[in-house]
Amino acid sequence: MPLYKTITVNPDTKVLIWKIEESVEALYEDVSLTDHCRVRLSHMKSELHQRGFLSVRHLLKAAGYSPDDLYYDSSGKPHLTDDRYISITHSFIFSGIIISKVPSGIDIEKQREKISVIAHKFVDYEYNYLDDSDVRRLTVVWCIKESLYKVFATEGMSFKQHARVIPFDLDDSQTTGWVQFRNRLQAYEVSYLEFEGFTCAYALEK
């Protein structure tokens, strides 16, 4: 299918989301891949991962980029050749990218009860306003912290110890995230949305 959702965050930032309904073969037909991409794809044993990988290339195409415009550094962080910032995510049947002139991160997750079981691993400060039974808001917190991790991109950063999500209600759609790690304190403007049992959050450096 075509793009599921396009969000113009501001004149310099855009979020694109794809609902992955096509087969691997169908997704492969409509995009050109670099040799590096073909090698990566051939090493993916899961069809779900293959479809996610290919759908991201469709998102790049929709944003006006070719596969040659995307590259990864030694830590696996994606970059664009025009020096804009990019972050990538995919979860089950959805994939997404954010492209911006400022450092940014994005995450999509399926809302599942099992997040309550692992909440203690990534929630600390946030227990002031939610508990382990709050699956939807826990998923928002996870997505936000994953987005913060992607944009902060510093080895050793911990979701639980170093990232905080300021109190929010599900209807707010926006909040603030903080990362305090070593001698750096950085605030991020965070937005989030829900669709078809999934949560998406994206963070932009303030």
The 8 nearest C-alpha neighbors of each residue, nearest first, counted from 0:
[[1, 20, 2, 21, 18, 19, 3, 17],
 [2, 0, 3, 17, 18, 57, 4, 61],
 [1, 3, 17, 4, 16, 0, 18, 5],
 [4, 2, 17, 16, 18, 1, 5, 0],
 [3, 5, 16, 2, 15, 6, 17, 14],
 [6, 4, 15, 14, 16, 7, 2, 3],
 [7, 5, 14, 13, 8, 15, 4, 16],
 [8, 6, 13, 9, 12, 14, 5, 10],
 [7, 9, 12, 13, 6, 10, 14, 11],
 [8, 10, 12, 11, 7, 13, 6, 99],
 [11, 9, 12, 7, 8, 13, 99, 100],
 [12, 10, 9, 99, 100, 13, 8, 98],
 [13, 11, 99, 9, 8, 98, 10, 7],
 [12, 14, 7, 98, 8, 6, 97, 99],
 [15, 13, 97, 6, 5, 96, 7, 98],
 [14, 16, 5, 96, 95, 4, 6, 97],
 [17, 15, 95, 4, 3, 94, 2, 5],
 [16, 18, 3, 2, 94, 93, 19, 95],
 [19, 17, 93, 3, 92, 20, 94, 16],
 [20, 18, 92, 93, 21, 17, 54, 50],
 [19, 21, 18, 0, 22, 92, 50, 93],
 [20, 22, 19, 25, 26, 23, 0, 50],
 [23, 21, 25, 24, 26, 20, 50, 19],
 [22, 24, 26, 50, 25, 27, 21, 49],
 [25, 23, 27, 22, 26, 28, 21, 50],
 [26, 24, 22, 28, 27, 23, 21, 29],
 [25, 27, 23, 24, 28, 29, 53, 21],
 [26, 28, 24, 25, 29, 30, 23, 53],
 [29, 27, 25, 26, 30, 24, 31, 23],
 [28, 30, 27, 26, 31, 25, 57, 24],
 [31, 29, 28, 27, 32, 57, 56, 26],
 [30, 32, 33, 29, 66, 65, 27, 28],
 [33, 31, 36, 66, 37, 30, 34, 35],
 [32, 34, 36, 35, 66, 37, 67, 31],
 [35, 33, 37, 36, 38, 32, 39, 31],
 [34, 36, 38, 33, 37, 39, 32, 40],
 [37, 35, 39, 33, 38, 34, 32, 40],
 [38, 36, 40, 34, 39, 35, 41, 32],
 [37, 39, 41, 35, 36, 40, 34, 42],
 [40, 38, 36, 42, 37, 41, 35, 43],
 [39, 41, 37, 43, 42, 38, 36, 49],
 [40, 42, 38, 39, 43, 37, 44, 49],
 [43, 41, 39, 40, 44, 38, 37, 45],
 [44, 42, 40, 41, 45, 49, 48, 39],
 [43, 45, 42, 46, 41, 48, 49, 40],
 [46, 44, 47, 48, 43, 49, 50, 42],
 [45, 47, 49, 48, 50, 44, 23, 43],
 [46, 48, 45, 50, 49, 51, 91, 92],
 [47, 49, 51, 45, 46, 50, 52, 43],
 [50, 48, 46, 52, 51, 47, 53, 43],
 [51, 49, 53, 47, 48, 52, 23, 54],
 [50, 52, 48, 54, 49, 53, 89, 47],
 [51, 53, 49, 55, 50, 54, 48, 56],
 [52, 54, 56, 50, 55, 51, 26, 49],
 [55, 53, 57, 51, 56, 52, 50, 58],
 [54, 56, 58, 57, 53, 52, 59, 51],
 [55, 57, 59, 53, 54, 58, 60, 66],
 [58, 56, 54, 60, 55, 59, 61, 53],
 [59, 57, 55, 61, 60, 56, 62, 54],
 [58, 60, 56, 62, 64, 57, 61, 55],
 [59, 61, 57, 64, 63, 58, 62, 65],
 [62, 60, 58, 59, 63, 57, 64, 2],
 [61, 63, 59, 60, 64, 58, 15, 98],
 [62, 64, 60, 61, 59, 65, 58, 68],
 [65, 63, 60, 59, 62, 68, 66, 61],
 [64, 66, 67, 68, 60, 59, 63, 69],
 [67, 65, 68, 69, 32, 33, 56, 64],
 [68, 66, 65, 69, 33, 70, 64, 32],
 [67, 69, 80, 66, 65, 79, 64, 70],
 [70, 68, 79, 67, 66, 78, 80, 77],
 [69, 71, 78, 77, 79, 68, 72, 67],
 [72, 70, 77, 76, 75, 78, 73, 69],
 [71, 73, 75, 74, 76, 77, 70, 78],
 [72, 74, 75, 71, 76, 77, 70, 78],
 [75, 73, 72, 76, 71, 152, 77, 154],
 [76, 74, 72, 71, 73, 77, 70, 78],
 [75, 77, 71, 72, 74, 78, 73, 152],
 [78, 76, 71, 70, 75, 85, 86, 72],
 [79, 77, 70, 69, 71, 85, 84, 80],
 [80, 78, 69, 68, 81, 82, 83, 70],
 [79, 81, 68, 82, 69, 78, 70, 83],
 [80, 82, 79, 83, 68, 78, 84, 69],
 [83, 81, 80, 79, 84, 78, 100, 85],
 [84, 82, 100, 81, 99, 79, 85, 98],
 [83, 85, 99, 98, 102, 100, 78, 101],
 [86, 84, 98, 97, 78, 77, 83, 99],
 [85, 87, 104, 97, 96, 105, 103, 77],
 [88, 86, 96, 95, 105, 85, 97, 89],
 [89, 87, 95, 106, 94, 107, 96, 105],
 [88, 90, 94, 93, 51, 95, 107, 91],
 [89, 91, 93, 108, 107, 92, 94, 109],
 [90, 92, 93, 47, 89, 109, 51, 94],
 [93, 91, 19, 18, 90, 94, 20, 89],
 [94, 92, 18, 90, 89, 17, 19, 91],
 [95, 93, 89, 17, 88, 16, 90, 51],
 [94, 96, 16, 88, 15, 87, 89, 17],
 [97, 95, 87, 15, 86, 14, 88, 98],
 [96, 98, 14, 86, 85, 13, 105, 15],
 [99, 97, 85, 13, 84, 12, 96, 14],
 [100, 98, 12, 84, 101, 11, 83, 13],
 [99, 101, 83, 11, 84, 12, 102, 98],
 [102, 100, 99, 103, 84, 204, 203, 83],
 [103, 101, 204, 84, 150, 203, 100, 99],
 [104, 102, 203, 150, 202, 101, 204, 84],
 [103, 105, 146, 150, 86, 202, 149, 201],
 [106, 104, 201, 146, 200, 86, 97, 87],
 [105, 107, 142, 88, 146, 200, 199, 145],
 [106, 108, 199, 198, 90, 88, 89, 142],
 [109, 107, 198, 197, 90, 110, 199, 106],
 [108, 110, 197, 111, 196, 198, 90, 107],
 [109, 111, 197, 196, 138, 108, 135, 198],
 [112, 110, 113, 114, 109, 134, 138, 115],
 [113, 111, 114, 115, 134, 110, 116, 132],
 [112, 114, 115, 116, 111, 117, 134, 118],
 [113, 115, 117, 116, 112, 118, 111, 134],
 [116, 114, 131, 118, 113, 117, 112, 132],
 [117, 115, 113, 114, 118, 119, 131, 112],
 [116, 118, 114, 119, 120, 115, 113, 121],
 [119, 117, 115, 120, 121, 122, 116, 114],
 [120, 118, 122, 117, 121, 123, 116, 131],
 [119, 121, 118, 117, 122, 159, 158, 123],
 [120, 122, 159, 158, 119, 118, 123, 141],
 [123, 121, 119, 159, 118, 125, 120, 124],
 [124, 122, 125, 126, 159, 121, 119, 160],
 [123, 125, 126, 127, 122, 163, 164, 159],
 [124, 126, 127, 123, 128, 122, 129, 164],
 [127, 125, 129, 128, 124, 123, 130, 122],
 [128, 126, 125, 124, 129, 123, 130, 166],
 [127, 129, 126, 125, 166, 130, 124, 167],
 [130, 128, 126, 127, 125, 133, 131, 136],
 [131, 129, 132, 133, 126, 128, 137, 127],
 [130, 132, 115, 133, 118, 129, 134, 137],
 [133, 131, 130, 134, 115, 129, 112, 137],
 [132, 134, 131, 136, 130, 135, 137, 129],
 [135, 133, 137, 136, 132, 138, 112, 115],
 [134, 136, 138, 137, 133, 139, 110, 169],
 [135, 137, 139, 138, 134, 133, 140, 169],
 [136, 138, 140, 134, 139, 135, 133, 141],
 [139, 137, 141, 135, 136, 140, 134, 142],
 [138, 140, 136, 142, 137, 141, 143, 135],
 [139, 141, 137, 143, 138, 142, 144, 136],
 [140, 142, 138, 144, 139, 143, 145, 137],
 [143, 141, 145, 139, 106, 200, 140, 144],
 [142, 144, 146, 140, 145, 141, 200, 139],
 [145, 143, 147, 141, 146, 142, 148, 158],
 [144, 146, 148, 142, 147, 143, 141, 149],
 [147, 145, 104, 105, 143, 149, 144, 148],
 [148, 146, 144, 150, 145, 149, 151, 143],
 [147, 149, 145, 151, 146, 150, 152, 144],
 [150, 148, 146, 152, 104, 147, 151, 145],
 [149, 151, 104, 103, 147, 152, 148, 102],
 [152, 150, 148, 149, 153, 147, 178, 102],
 [153, 151, 149, 150, 148, 154, 76, 156],
 [154, 152, 151, 156, 155, 148, 149, 150],
 [153, 155, 156, 152, 157, 151, 74, 148],
 [154, 156, 157, 153, 180, 152, 161, 181],
 [155, 157, 154, 153, 161, 180, 158, 148],
 [158, 156, 160, 161, 159, 155, 162, 121],
 [159, 157, 121, 162, 160, 161, 144, 156],
 [160, 158, 121, 122, 157, 123, 161, 162],
 [159, 161, 157, 158, 162, 123, 156, 121],
 [160, 162, 179, 157, 178, 180, 158, 159],
 [163, 161, 178, 158, 177, 160, 159, 144],
 [164, 162, 177, 176, 165, 178, 124, 161],
 [163, 165, 176, 175, 166, 177, 125, 140],
 [164, 166, 175, 176, 174, 163, 167, 125],
 [167, 165, 164, 128, 168, 125, 174, 175],
 [166, 168, 174, 165, 171, 169, 173, 172],
 [169, 167, 171, 170, 166, 172, 136, 173],
 [168, 170, 171, 172, 167, 136, 135, 192],
 [169, 171, 168, 172, 167, 173, 192, 191],
 [170, 172, 168, 173, 169, 167, 174, 191],
 [173, 171, 191, 190, 170, 192, 169, 174],
 [174, 172, 190, 171, 189, 191, 175, 167],
 [173, 175, 189, 167, 165, 190, 188, 176],
 [176, 174, 188, 189, 165, 187, 164, 177],
 [177, 175, 164, 187, 163, 186, 165, 189],
 [178, 176, 186, 163, 162, 185, 187, 179],
 [177, 179, 162, 185, 161, 184, 180, 163],
 [180, 178, 184, 161, 183, 177, 185, 162],
 [179, 181, 183, 161, 182, 178, 184, 156],
 [180, 182, 183, 179, 184, 161, 156, 155],
 [183, 181, 180, 184, 179, 185, 178, 161],
 [182, 184, 180, 181, 179, 185, 178, 186],
 [185, 183, 179, 178, 180, 182, 186, 177],
 [184, 186, 178, 177, 183, 179, 187, 204],
 [187, 185, 177, 205, 176, 204, 178, 184],
 [188, 186, 204, 176, 205, 203, 175, 202],
 [187, 189, 175, 203, 202, 205, 204, 176],
 [188, 190, 202, 174, 175, 173, 201, 187],
 [191, 189, 173, 172, 201, 200, 174, 202],
 [192, 190, 200, 172, 199, 173, 201, 189],
 [191, 193, 199, 198, 172, 200, 194, 190],
 [192, 194, 198, 197, 199, 196, 195, 191],
 [195, 193, 197, 196, 198, 192, 199, 109],
 [196, 194, 197, 193, 198, 109, 110, 93],
 [195, 197, 194, 110, 109, 193, 198, 111],
 [198, 196, 109, 194, 110, 195, 193, 108],
 [199, 197, 193, 108, 107, 192, 109, 139],
 [200, 198, 107, 192, 191, 106, 193, 142],
 [201, 199, 191, 142, 143, 106, 190, 105],
 [200, 202, 105, 104, 190, 189, 146, 106],
 [201, 203, 189, 104, 103, 188, 187, 146],
 [204, 202, 103, 188, 187, 102, 205, 189],
 [203, 205, 187, 102, 103, 188, 186, 101],
 [204, 187, 186, 188, 203, 185, 101, 102]]
